[in-house]
Amino acid sequence: MDTLSKVLAIILAIVCVVTAVADFKTIPQVIQTMERLKLPLRIIPVLGVAKLAGAFGLVIGLSIDALLVYSAICLTVYFVLATWFHLRVKDDLVETAPAATLSLVSLATLLTAI
């Protein structure tokens, strides 16, 4: 694992924690997004837990390579699915870009950690 992998992992972990907190607080923007994506609001806390688990896996993975790889795989799948949900309802670029960007950051984290 090189420096780039560690930097990407830390950035991704921070973003996941911040967005998980937004999920747990159920801020209006999160509720509006779930409604637009036609997803039940009851899954919001589950999404927050998934992001927190991924973030903790990345942080702990800084000293356990296999955990970093596994966490990066899981977050890549998570954000690819999030991107797909945005595309499915034909969200515009502004609404889809965050999920797509995090998909790429997750993938970059994975590829640099291998």
Buried (B, 14 or more C-beta within 10 A) or exposed (E): BEEEBBEBBBBBBEBBBEBBEBBBEBEEEBEEBBEEBEBEEEEBEEBBEBBBBBBBBBBEBBEEEEBBBBBBBBBBBBBBEBBEBBEEEEBEEEBBEBBBEBBEBBBBBBBBBE
